[in-house]
Amino acid sequence: MAIGDRSYSRFSMAIPAGALRAIGRLNVPVYRATGGRVGGRVGKAPVLLLTTTGRKSGEPRTAPVLYLSDGGRLVVIGSNAGNPRTPAWALNLAANPDAEIEIGRKRQTVRARIAQGSERSELWRKVNDLYAGFADYEERTSRDISVFVLEPGSASPVARR
């Protein structure tokens, strides 16, 4: 594991879940204001802004998420830094797979699905090659961590606030 990844994962696991959410909320306007130049990386791993539709509220919700570019699709991991609870964005995507992503200043609608079986195993390996901290998160939690595949062009874009 790269030293940088271990430092980032240990830091994120030491932060209480509420503080981690607050940091994410603060990162969104900074990312947008700088086109991702600030808040657009964790170590060598790139960050995108993912806007989902709240499964309870129906309101748009935006979260910064590490991602892997894999051909024409993107891969995001519902790790929540190994916390016992699944991140809200992952629950939202499972309930409504249509979402919007922002990478730098570019926006695009996507449709999400959860990878299964050998596809999940292969993507998990690739994501851990990019950011080895996910292995630390997996060790920390007893829940299954979802691997989401984001493919371009959802039917209905997410309204942003």
C-alpha positions, 0 to 999 in steps of 0.5 A: 500500500502506498504511504499516502493512501494509508495516511489518508485512510487512517485520517478519514477513519479517525474522523467521526462520521458527522465530521466526515459529512461536514468536510464533504459538504464544505468540499463541494463549493470549493471544488465547484469554485476552483473547477476541481483544482482544490478538492479534486484529488485525494493523494493520486485518486481523482474526486468527482462530485456526484449529485443523486436524488434523495431517496426520502426527500426527493431533493438533489444531494451532492457528495465528493467521491473518489472515482476510477475511470474505466474505459467509458465508465466510472467506478465509485465505491460506497465505503464511507471510510469504513463506517458501519453505515452505508453513505447516503449517496450510495443508498440514494443511487440504489433507490434511483440510479439516475445521477449527475457527475461533475469532473472539473467543470464538466457535467454529465448525466449517468446511470448507476448500477451495482457491480456483482460477481467477477466484475465487482472483484475486478473493479475492486482490484482496480480501485485498490490499485488506484487508492489502496485505502479502500482495503483499510475501509473494508477491514474496518466494517462488517457490511458489504461495500457496494461498487457502483458503475456509472455509465453515461446518459441517464434518462432524466437528469438530476435537478441541482440546487 
